[in-house]
Amino acid sequence: MQNKICTKCKKELLANNDYFRKQKGGKFGLRPECKECGTKKDKKYYQENKKKWVDYQIKNAEKIKEKNKKWKENNKGRVKEYNKENYWGNREANIERKKKWHVENTDHIKSYRREYRKKNREYILQRQSLLNKTETIKASQRQWRKENKDKVNYYNQKRRNLKANLISEFTYEDWEECLKFFNHKDAYTGEKMKRVSQDHIIPISKGGGYLKNNIVPCEGSVNSSKSNKELMKWYIKKPFFSGDRLKKINEWINKDA
């Protein structure tokens, strides 16, 4: 890696993005001054030209808005990563800021909600109907379990027997290694897990053992969705399917083979 001398402070620093900002046409594709000097320069320029800058923003508000919108559309991945880092890196501060804002803008929130309900009445009714159906299905499932305790016990016992007769060599240390390998995220979706569960790649009902190379971390709802289906037949149809994540799962399966 080559060095670059800052034109302001005359320090010799590594010519990379850690010390210099990007600039087309600049030496090594970087600005002549380092980030520290550049920040001071930008602040000074802003203070001297604050009124001009504010006037420009007011006059060109629509143009700036369109430009920002276009940039976000072309850089969705970068925006998503930035938002994630910002959320988890400043979570407590963001929560406090939101709480404070809600307290200070209670009337505004109430009027906004009233307007929203008026404009989107049909959508709200449809959504409520769907939620009611979901609750009805859950209630009927609970009722079925109450009325069919013998069947529930039979299926639970059958699963326990299947697990008891299969090879079981998966230790807690193996589970910690597994979580670390997948960065404590769902192996299938790549998202952080709210309800962590262990998924058998080859289901228990199809002879899959409780083994290191047959277990991956998985969100509870995703695990329920997979059930006892074959990995490829189920995974390839899902909207969160990823070839890279499938490759990582195969790496884990063959890790100690």
NUGUDREN-122590 format. One line per field, with one value per atom (N, C-alpha, C): residue number from 0; residue in three letters; atom name; x, y, z. Coordinates in steps of 0.1 Angstrom, whole numbers, plus 5000, padded with zeros to 4 digits. Each point is the difference from the previous one (the first is absolute). Example, Ala and Ser with C-alpha at 12.3 -4.5 7.8 and 13.67 -1.06 7.14 Angstrom:
BEGIN
i: [0 0 0 1 1 1];
aa: [ala ala ala ser ser ser];
at: [N CA C N CA C];
x: [5132 4991 5009 4996 5009 4992];
y: [4943 5012 5012 5011 5011 5011];
z: [5078 5000 5000 4993 5000 5008];
// end
This chain:
BEGIN
i: [0 0 0 1 1 1 2 2 2 3 3 3 4 4 4 5 5 5 6 6 6 7 7 7 8 8 8 9 9 9 10 10 10 11 11 11 12 12 12 13 13 13 14 14 14 15 15 15 16 16 16 17 17 17 18 18 18 19 19 19 20 20 20 21 21 21 22 22 22 23 23 23 24 24 24 25 25 25 26 26 26 27 27 27 28 28 28 29 29 29 30 30 30 31 31 31 32 32 32 33 33 33 34 34 34 35 35 35 36 36 36 37 37 37 38 38 38 39 39 39 40 40 40 41 41 41 42 42 42 43 43 43 44 44 44 45 45 45 46 46 46 47 47 47 48 48 48 49 49 49 50 50 50 51 51 51 52 52 52 53 53 53 54 54 54 55 55 55 56 56 56 57 57 57 58 58 58 59 59 59 60 60 60 61 61 61 62 62 62 63 63 63 64 64 64 65 65 65 66 66 66 67 67 67 68 68 68 69 69 69 70 70 70 71 71 71 72 72 72 73 73 73 74 74 74 75 75 75 76 76 76 77 77 77 78 78 78 79 79 79 80 80 80 81 81 81 82 82 82 83 83 83 84 84 84 85 85 85 86 86 86 87 87 87 88 88 88 89 89 89 90 90 90 91 91 91 92 92 92 93 93 93 94 94 94 95 95 95 96 96 96 97 97 97 98 98 98 99 99 99 100 100 100 101 101 101 102 102 102 103 103 103 104 104 104 105 105 105 106 106 106 107 107 107 108 108 108 109 109 109 110 110 110 111 111 111 112 112 112 113 113 113 114 114 114 115 115 115 116 116 116 117 117 117 118 118 118 119 119 119 120 120 120 121 121 121 122 122 122 123 123 123 124 124 124 125 125 125 126 126 126 127 127 127 128 128 128 129 129 129 130 130 130 131 131 131 132 132 132 133 133 133 134 134 134 135 135 135 136 136 136 137 137 137 138 138 138 139 139 139 140 140 140 141 141 141 142 142 142 143 143 143 144 144 144 145 145 145 146 146 146 147 147 147 148 148 148 149 149 149 150 150 150 151 151 151 152 152 152 153 153 153 154 154 154 155 155 155 156 156 156 157 157 157 158 158 158 159 159 159 160 160 160 161 161 161 162 162 162 163 163 163 164 164 164 165 165 165 166 166 166 167 167 167 168 168 168 169 169 169 170 170 170 171 171 171 172 172 172 173 173 173 174 174 174 175 175 175 176 176 176 177 177 177 178 178 178 179 179 179 180 180 180 181 181 181 182 182 182 183 183 183 184 184 184 185 185 185 186 186 186 187 187 187 188 188 188 189 189 189 190 190 190 191 191 191 192 192 192 193 193 193 194 194 194 195 195 195 196 196 196 197 197 197 198 198 198 199 199 199 200 200 200 201 201 201 202 202 202 203 203 203 204 204 204 205 205 205 206 206 206 207 207 207 208 208 208 209 209 209 210 210 210 211 211 211 212 212 212 213 213 213 214 214 214 215 215 215 216 216 216 217 217 217 218 218 218 219 219 219 220 220 220 221 221 221 222 222 222 223 223 223 224 224 224 225 225 225 226 226 226 227 227 227 228 228 228 229 229 229 230 230 230 231 231 231 232 232 232 233 233 233 234 234 234 235 235 235 236 236 236 237 237 237 238 238 238 239 239 239 240 240 240 241 241 241 242 242 242 243 243 243 244 244 244 245 245 245 246 246 246 247 247 247 248 248 248 249 249 249 250 250 250 251 251 251 252 252 252 253 253 253 254 254 254 255 255 255 256 256 256];
aa: [met met met gln gln gln asn asn asn lys lys lys ile ile ile cys cys cys thr thr thr lys lys lys cys cys cys lys lys lys lys lys lys glu glu glu leu leu leu leu leu leu ala ala ala asn asn asn asn asn asn asp asp asp tyr tyr tyr phe phe phe arg arg arg lys lys lys gln gln gln lys lys lys gly gly gly gly gly gly lys lys lys phe phe phe gly gly gly leu leu leu arg arg arg pro pro pro glu glu glu cys cys cys lys lys lys glu glu glu cys cys cys gly gly gly thr thr thr lys lys lys lys lys lys asp asp asp lys lys lys lys lys lys tyr tyr tyr tyr tyr tyr gln gln gln glu glu glu asn asn asn lys lys lys lys lys lys lys lys lys trp trp trp val val val asp asp asp tyr tyr tyr gln gln gln ile ile ile lys lys lys asn asn asn ala ala ala glu glu glu lys lys lys ile ile ile lys lys lys glu glu glu lys lys lys asn asn asn lys lys lys lys lys lys trp trp trp lys lys lys glu glu glu asn asn asn asn asn asn lys lys lys gly gly gly arg arg arg val val val lys lys lys glu glu glu tyr tyr tyr asn asn asn lys lys lys glu glu glu asn asn asn tyr tyr tyr trp trp trp gly gly gly asn asn asn arg arg arg glu glu glu ala ala ala asn asn asn ile ile ile glu glu glu arg arg arg lys lys lys lys lys lys lys lys lys trp trp trp his his his val val val glu glu glu asn asn asn thr thr thr asp asp asp his his his ile ile ile lys lys lys ser ser ser tyr tyr tyr arg arg arg arg arg arg glu glu glu tyr tyr tyr arg arg arg lys lys lys lys lys lys asn asn asn arg arg arg glu glu glu tyr tyr tyr ile ile ile leu leu leu gln gln gln arg arg arg gln gln gln ser ser ser leu leu leu leu leu leu asn asn asn lys lys lys thr thr thr glu glu glu thr thr thr ile ile ile lys lys lys ala ala ala ser ser ser gln gln gln arg arg arg gln gln gln trp trp trp arg arg arg lys lys lys glu glu glu asn asn asn lys lys lys asp asp asp lys lys lys val val val asn asn asn tyr tyr tyr tyr tyr tyr asn asn asn gln gln gln lys lys lys arg arg arg arg arg arg asn asn asn leu leu leu lys lys lys ala ala ala asn asn asn leu leu leu ile ile ile ser ser ser glu glu glu phe phe phe thr thr thr tyr tyr tyr glu glu glu asp asp asp trp trp trp glu glu glu glu glu glu cys cys cys leu leu leu lys lys lys phe phe phe phe phe phe asn asn asn his his his lys lys lys asp asp asp ala ala ala tyr tyr tyr thr thr thr gly gly gly glu glu glu lys lys lys met met met lys lys lys arg arg arg val val val ser ser ser gln gln gln asp asp asp his his his ile ile ile ile ile ile pro pro pro ile ile ile ser ser ser lys lys lys gly gly gly gly gly gly gly gly gly tyr tyr tyr leu leu leu lys lys lys asn asn asn asn asn asn ile ile ile val val val pro pro pro cys cys cys glu glu glu gly gly gly ser ser ser val val val asn asn asn ser ser ser ser ser ser lys lys lys ser ser ser asn asn asn lys lys lys glu glu glu leu leu leu met met met lys lys lys trp trp trp tyr tyr tyr ile ile ile lys lys lys lys lys lys pro pro pro phe phe phe phe phe phe ser ser ser gly gly gly asp asp asp arg arg arg leu leu leu lys lys lys lys lys lys ile ile ile asn asn asn glu glu glu trp trp trp ile ile ile asn asn asn lys lys lys asp asp asp ala ala ala];
at: [N CA C N CA C N CA C N CA C N CA C N CA C N CA C N CA C N CA C N CA C N CA C N CA C N CA C N CA C N CA C N CA C N CA C N CA C N CA C N CA C N CA C N CA C N CA C N CA C N CA C N CA C N CA C N CA C N CA C N CA C N CA C N CA C N CA C N CA C N CA C N CA C N CA C N CA C N CA C N CA C N CA C N CA C N CA C N CA C N CA C N CA C N CA C N CA C N CA C N CA C N CA C N CA C N CA C N CA C N CA C N CA C N CA C N CA C N CA C N CA C N CA C N CA C N CA C N CA C N CA C N CA C N CA C N CA C N CA C N CA C N CA C N CA C N CA C N CA C N CA C N CA C N CA C N CA C N CA C N CA C N CA C N CA C N CA C N CA C N CA C N CA C N CA C N CA C N CA C N CA C N CA C N CA C N CA C N CA C N CA C N CA C N CA C N CA C N CA C N CA C N CA C N CA C N CA C N CA C N CA C N CA C N CA C N CA C N CA C N CA C N CA C N CA C N CA C N CA C N CA C N CA C N CA C N CA C N CA C N CA C N CA C N CA C N CA C N CA C N CA C N CA C N CA C N CA C N CA C N CA C N CA C N CA C N CA C N CA C N CA C N CA C N CA C N CA C N CA C N CA C N CA C N CA C N CA C N CA C N CA C N CA C N CA C N CA C N CA C N CA C N CA C N CA C N CA C N CA C N CA C N CA C N CA C N CA C N CA C N CA C N CA C N CA C N CA C N CA C N CA C N CA C N CA C N CA C N CA C N CA C N CA C N CA C N CA C N CA C N CA C N CA C N CA C N CA C N CA C N CA C N CA C N CA C N CA C N CA C N CA C N CA C N CA C N CA C N CA C N CA C N CA C N CA C N CA C N CA C N CA C N CA C N CA C N CA C N CA C N CA C N CA C N CA C N CA C N CA C N CA C N CA C N CA C N CA C N CA C N CA C N CA C N CA C N CA C N CA C N CA C N CA C N CA C N CA C N CA C N CA C N CA C N CA C N CA C N CA C N CA C N CA C N CA C N CA C N CA C N CA C N CA C N CA C N CA C N CA C N CA C N CA C N CA C N CA C N CA C N CA C N CA C N CA C N CA C N CA C N CA C N CA C N CA C N CA C N CA C N CA C N CA C N CA C N CA C N CA C N CA C N CA C N CA C];
x: [5008 4992 5009 4997 5008 4996 5009 4997 4996 4993 4996 5002 5005 5002 4989 4994 4989 5005 4993 5004 4999 4992 4997 5009 5000 5008 5013 5003 5012 5004 4989 5003 5000 5009 5001 4991 4989 4991 4998 4994 4997 4989 5003 4990 4988 4991 4988 4988 4988 4988 4999 5009 5000 5006 5008 5007 4996 4996 4996 4986 4993 4988 5002 4990 5002 4998 5007 4999 5004 4991 5004 5011 5010 5010 5011 4998 5011 5010 5012 5010 4995 5002 4994 4985 4994 4985 4995 5009 4997 5002 4993 5001 5014 5005 5014 5002 4989 5002 4994 5005 4995 4986 4993 4986 4999 5010 5000 5000 5010 5001 4988 4995 4989 4987 4998 4989 5000 5012 5002 4997 5005 4998 4986 4993 4985 4992 5003 4993 5002 5012 5003 4993 5000 4993 4985 4994 4986 4996 5008 4997 5001 5009 5002 4989 4994 4991 4986 4997 4988 4987 4999 4988 4998 5011 5000 4995 5006 4996 4986 4995 4985 4991 5004 4992 5000 5011 5001 4991 5000 4992 4985 4996 4986 4996 5008 4997 5000 5008 5002 4995 4990 4996 4995 4992 4995 5011 5010 5011 5009 5002 5008 4993 4987 4992 5000 4999 5000 5014 5010 5014 5003 4995 5002 4992 4988 4991 5006 5006 5006 5013 5007 5012 4997 4989 4996 4995 4993 4995 5012 5011 5011 5010 4998 5009 4992 4990 4992 5008 5009 5008 5008 5006 5008 4991 4989 4990 4995 4997 4996 5010 5013 5011 5002 5000 5002 4989 4988 4988 5002 5004 5002 5011 5011 5011 4996 4993 4996 4990 4991 4989 5007 5008 5006 5011 5007 5011 4995 4988 4995 4986 4997 4987 4993 5008 4995 4997 5010 4998 4988 4999 4988 4987 4999 4988 4996 5010 4998 4996 5006 4997 4985 4996 4986 4990 5003 4991 4998 5011 5000 4991 5003 4992 4985 4997 4985 4994 5007 4994 4998 5010 4999 4990 4996 4992 4987 4995 4988 4988 4997 4989 5002 5012 5003 4998 5004 4999 4985 4992 4985 4993 5003 4994 5004 5013 5005 4993 4998 4994 4985 4993 4986 4999 5009 5001 5003 5009 5004 4989 4992 4989 4989 4998 4990 5003 5013 5005 5001 5003 5003 4990 4988 4989 4999 4999 4998 5012 5012 5012 5000 4997 5000 4990 4988 4990 5004 5006 5006 5010 5009 5011 4994 4990 4994 4993 4994 4993 5010 5012 5010 5005 5002 5005 4990 4987 4990 4999 5003 5000 5012 5011 5012 4998 4993 4997 4990 4991 4990 5006 5010 5007 5008 5007 5008 4990 4989 4990 4995 4997 4995 5011 5013 5010 5002 4999 5000 4989 4988 4988 5002 5006 5002 5009 5011 5009 4994 4991 4993 4991 4993 4990 5006 5013 5007 5013 5000 5012 5007 4992 5005 5009 4994 5008 5012 4999 5012 5011 4996 5010 5006 4992 5005 5011 4997 5010 5012 4999 5011 5009 4993 5007 5007 4994 5006 5013 4999 5012 5011 4997 5010 5006 4992 5006 5009 4996 5009 5013 5000 5012 5009 4993 5008 5007 4994 5006 5011 5001 5010 5013 5011 5013 5000 5004 5000 5014 5008 5013 5003 4989 5001 5002 5012 5002 4998 5000 4998 5011 5012 5012 4998 4994 4997 4990 4990 4989 5006 5009 5007 5008 5007 5008 4991 4988 4991 4994 4997 4995 5010 5013 5011 5002 4999 5002 4990 4988 4989 4998 5010 5000 4987 4996 4988 4987 5000 4988 4994 4987 4993 5008 5003 5007 4993 4987 4992 4998 4996 4996 5012 5009 5012 4996 4988 4995 5003 5000 5001 4988 5002 4989 4994 4986 4993 4998 4996 4998 5009 5011 5010 4996 5002 4997 5010 5001 5009 4992 5004 4993 5008 4994 5006 4999 5012 5000 4993 5004 4992 4991 4987 4990 5001 4996 5000 4991 4989 4990 5006 5011 5006 5014 5002 5013 5011 4998 5011 5003 5013 5005 5002 5002 5003 5016 5005 5014 5004 5013 5006 4997 5002 4999 4985 4991 4986 4991 5007 4993 5005 4990 5003 4991 5005 4991 4989 4989 4988 4990 4993 4989 4989 4993 4989 4990 4995 4990 5004 5013 5006 5001 5004 5001 4987 4989 4987 4996 5004 4997 5006 5013 5007 4994 4997 4994 5008 4995 5007 5003 5000 5003 5015 5003 5014 5005 5013 5006 4998 5005 5000 4986 4991 4986 4993 5003 4993 5007 5014 5007 5000 5001 5000 4988 4988 4988 4997 5009 4998 5005 4994 5004 5014 5004 5012 5012 4997 5010 5013 5012 5012 5010 5006 5011 5012 5003 5012 4997 4988 4997 4999 4995 4999 5015 5009 5014 5006 4996 5005 4995 4987 4994 5007 5003 5007 5014 5007 5013 4999 4989 4999 4997 4992 4997 5013 5008 5013 5012 4998 5011 5010 4995 5009 4999 4995 4999 5013];
y: [4988 5012 5013 5009 5012 5011 5009 5011 5013 5009 5013 5011 5011 5011 5010 5003 5010 5014 5007 5013 5011 4997 5009 4998 4988 4998 4994 4996 4994 4987 4993 4987 4989 4990 4989 4989 4997 4990 4990 4988 4990 5005 4998 5005 4990 5002 4991 5008 4994 5007 5002 4994 5002 5014 5006 5013 5011 4996 5010 4997 5011 4998 4998 4994 4997 5013 5001 5011 4995 5001 4996 5010 4994 5009 5003 4997 5003 4989 5002 4990 4988 4988 4988 5000 5010 5001 5005 5008 5006 5015 5006 5015 5003 5013 5003 5001 5005 5001 4988 4997 4988 5003 4990 5001 5010 5000 5010 5014 5003 5014 5003 4990 5002 5004 4994 5002 5015 5004 5014 5010 4997 5008 5001 4989 5000 5007 4999 5007 5015 5004 5015 5005 4993 5004 5001 4990 5000 5013 5003 5011 5013 5001 5012 5002 4989 5000 4994 5000 4994 5005 5013 5006 4996 5000 4996 4986 4991 4986 4997 5007 4999 5005 5011 5006 4990 4994 4990 4988 4995 4989 5003 5012 5004 5001 5006 5002 4987 4991 4987 4988 5002 4989 4988 5002 4989 4993 5007 4995 4991 5005 4993 4987 5001 4989 4989 5003 4991 4993 5008 4995 4990 5003 4991 4987 5002 4988 4991 5005 4992 4993 5007 4994 4988 5002 4989 4988 5002 4989 4993 5007 4994 4994 5003 4995 4993 4992 4994 4992 4992 4992 5008 5011 5009 5006 5005 5006 4991 4987 4990 4997 4998 4997 5012 5012 5012 5001 4998 5000 4990 4988 4989 5004 5004 5004 5012 5010 5011 4996 4991 4996 4992 4990 4992 5007 5009 5007 5011 5006 5011 4997 4988 4995 5008 5000 5006 5015 5007 5014 5003 4991 5002 4998 4990 4998 5012 5005 5012 5012 5002 5011 4999 4987 4998 5003 4995 5002 5015 5007 5015 5007 4996 5006 4997 4988 4996 5008 5003 5008 5014 5005 5014 5003 4989 5001 4992 4999 4991 5005 5013 5005 4997 5003 4997 4985 4991 4986 4996 5006 4996 5005 5012 5006 4992 4996 4992 4987 4993 4987 5001 5011 5002 5001 5008 5002 4987 4993 4987 4990 4999 4991 5004 5013 5004 4997 5002 4997 4985 4992 4986 4991 5004 4992 4986 4999 4986 4991 5005 4992 4996 5009 4996 4989 5001 4990 4987 5000 4987 4994 5008 4995 4995 5007 4995 4987 4999 4987 4989 5002 4990 4996 5010 4998 4991 5004 4992 4986 4998 4986 4992 5007 4994 4996 5009 4997 4989 5000 4989 4986 5000 4988 4995 5010 4996 4995 5007 4996 4986 4997 4986 4990 5003 4991 4997 5010 4998 4992 5002 4993 4985 4998 4986 4993 5007 4993 4996 5009 4997 4988 5000 4989 4987 5000 4988 4998 5000 4999 4986 4990 4987 4999 5007 5000 5009 5011 5009 4992 4993 4992 4989 4994 4989 5006 5011 5006 5005 5006 5004 4988 4989 4988 4994 5000 4994 5008 5013 5008 4998 4999 4997 4986 4990 4987 5000 5008 5001 5006 5011 5007 4991 4992 4991 4989 4996 4989 5004 5014 5005 5003 5001 5003 5015 5002 5013 5003 5009 5003 5015 5008 5014 5007 5005 5006 5015 5006 5014 5008 4995 5006 5000 4989 4999 5011 5002 5010 5014 5003 5013 5003 4989 5001 5002 4994 5001 5014 5006 5014 5010 4998 5008 4999 4988 4998 5008 5001 5007 5014 5005 5014 5003 4989 5002 5004 4996 5004 4987 5002 4989 4995 4987 4994 5002 5000 5001 5014 5009 5014 5010 4996 5010 5011 4999 5011 4996 5010 4997 4993 4991 4992 5005 5001 5004 4988 4989 4987 4990 4997 4991 4986 4992 4986 4992 4987 4991 4993 5001 4993 4988 4988 4989 5000 5001 5001 4987 4989 4987 4998 5001 5000 4987 5001 4988 4989 5004 4990 4993 5005 4993 4995 4998 4994 5009 5013 5010 5000 4998 4999 5013 5000 5012 5002 5003 5001 5014 5003 5013 5004 4991 5004 4999 4998 4999 5011 5009 5011 5013 5009 5014 5010 5012 5009 5006 5002 5003 5008 5010 5007 4990 5001 4990 4999 5011 5000 4994 5002 4994 4985 4996 4986 4993 5006 4995 4999 5009 5000 4988 4998 4989 4986 4999 4988 4988 4989 4989 4999 5011 5001 4998 4996 4999 5014 5002 5013 5007 4994 5007 5002 4991 5001 5012 5001 5011 5013 5000 5013 5008 4993 5006 5008 4996 5007 5012 5002 5011 5013 5012 5013 5004 4994 5003 4990 4992 4991 5008 4994 5006 4989 5001 4991 5000 5012 5002 4993 5002 4994 4985 4995 4986 4994 5007 4996 4999 5010 5001 4988 4996 4989 4987 4999 4988 4999 5012 5001 4994 5004 4995 4985 4995 4986 4992 5005 4992 5005 5008 5006 4990 4990 4990 4986 5000 4988 4995];
z: [5000 5000 5000 4991 4999 5010 5002 5010 4992 5007 4993 5011 4996 5009 4999 5012 5001 4997 4991 4996 5011 5010 5011 5011 5007 5012 4997 4987 4995 5007 5005 5006 4988 5002 4990 5005 4993 5004 4988 5004 4990 4990 4987 4990 4999 5009 5000 5006 5000 5004 5015 5008 5014 5004 4991 5003 4990 4988 4990 4994 4996 4993 4985 4993 4986 4992 4989 4990 4986 4991 4986 4995 4994 4994 5010 5013 5010 5000 5006 5000 5008 4995 5006 5001 4993 5000 5014 5006 5014 5000 5010 5002 5004 4998 5004 5015 5007 5015 5007 5012 5007 5006 5005 5005 5011 5009 5011 4996 4990 4995 4991 4993 4991 5008 5011 5009 5005 5004 5005 4989 4988 4988 4996 5000 4997 5010 5013 5011 4998 4997 4998 4988 4989 4988 5003 5007 5003 5008 5010 5009 4992 4991 4992 4989 4996 4989 5004 5013 5005 4993 4999 4994 4985 4993 4986 4998 5009 5000 5003 5010 5004 4989 4994 4989 4988 4997 4989 5003 5012 5004 4998 5004 4999 4986 4991 4986 4992 5004 4993 5008 5008 5009 4992 4990 4992 4992 4995 4993 5009 5012 5010 5004 5002 5004 4990 4987 4989 4999 5001 5000 5011 5012 5011 4999 4994 4998 4990 4989 4989 5006 5008 5006 5009 5008 5009 4992 4989 4992 4993 4997 4994 5010 5013 5010 5012 4996 5011 5010 4995 5008 5011 4995 5009 5010 4996 5009 5011 4996 5009 5011 4995 5009 5010 4994 5009 5011 4995 5010 5011 4996 5010 5010 4995 5009 5009 4994 5008 5011 4996 5010 5011 4997 5011 5007 4993 5007 5009 4997 5008 5005 5003 5003 5012 5011 5012 4998 4994 4997 4991 4990 4990 5007 5009 5008 5008 5007 5009 4992 4988 4991 4995 4996 4996 5011 5012 5011 5003 5000 5002 4989 4987 4989 5002 5003 5002 5011 5011 5011 4995 4993 4995 4989 4993 4988 5001 5012 5002 4991 5000 4992 4985 4995 4986 4996 5009 4998 4999 5009 5001 4987 4996 4987 4988 5000 4988 5000 5011 5001 4995 5004 4996 4985 4994 4986 4993 5005 4994 5000 5011 5001 4990 4998 4990 4986 4996 4987 4997 5010 4997 5007 5001 5007 4995 4987 4994 5003 4998 5003 5014 5010 5014 5003 4994 5002 4995 4988 4994 5009 5005 5009 5013 5005 5013 4998 4988 4997 4999 4994 4999 5013 5009 5014 5008 4998 5007 4995 4987 4995 5006 5001 5006 5014 5008 5014 5001 4990 5000 4998 4991 4997 5012 5006 5012 5011 5002 5010 4998 4987 4996 5002 4998 5002 5015 5008 5015 5004 4995 5003 4997 4987 4996 5009 5005 5009 5013 5005 5012 4999 4988 4998 4996 4996 4994 5008 5013 5008 4997 4998 4998 4987 4989 4988 5001 5007 5002 5008 5010 5008 4991 4992 4991 4991 4993 4991 5007 5012 5008 5004 5004 5004 4988 4989 4988 4996 5001 4997 5010 5013 5011 4997 4996 4997 4989 4989 4988 5004 5009 5004 5008 5009 5009 4992 4989 4992 4990 4998 4991 5007 4992 5005 5005 5013 5006 5005 4992 5004 5000 5000 4999 5014 5003 5013 5000 5012 5001 4993 5001 4993 4985 4995 4986 4996 5009 4997 5000 5009 5001 4987 4995 4988 4988 5000 4989 4999 5012 5000 4996 5004 4996 4985 4994 4986 4992 5004 4993 5005 5008 5006 5008 5007 5009 4992 4987 4992 4994 4995 4994 4988 5000 4989 4986 5000 4988 4995 5009 4996 5002 5008 5003 5009 5006 5009 5015 5009 5014 5005 5010 5004 5013 5000 5013 5008 4994 5007 4994 5007 4994 5002 4989 5000 4992 5002 4993 4989 4988 4989 4996 4998 4995 4985 4993 4986 4994 5004 4997 5012 4998 5011 5008 5013 5009 4994 4994 4995 4988 4994 4989 5003 5013 5004 5003 5000 5003 5015 5003 5014 5006 5013 5008 5000 4988 4997 4996 5002 4997 4986 4990 4986 4995 5010 4996 5007 5007 5007 4996 4997 4997 5008 5004 5007 4991 5006 4991 5009 4994 5006 5002 5012 5003 4989 4995 4990 4987 4996 4988 5002 5012 5004 4998 5005 4998 4986 4992 4985 4993 5004 4994 5004 5013 5005 4997 4993 4997 4985 4993 4985 4997 4988 4996 4998 5003 5000 4986 4990 4987 4994 5002 4995 5007 5013 5008 4997 5002 5000 4986 4989 4987 4997 5006 4997 5009 5010 5009 4995 5003 4995 5006 5012 5006 4995 4990 4995 4996 5003 4996 4997 4989 4996 5009 5004 5009 5014 5005 5013 4999 4988 4998 4999 4994 4999 5015 5008 5014 5008 4998 5006 4996 4987 4996 5005 5002 5007 5014 5007 5014 5000 4991 4999 4998 4991 4997 5007 5011 5007 5006 5007 5006 4993 4987 4993 4995];
// end
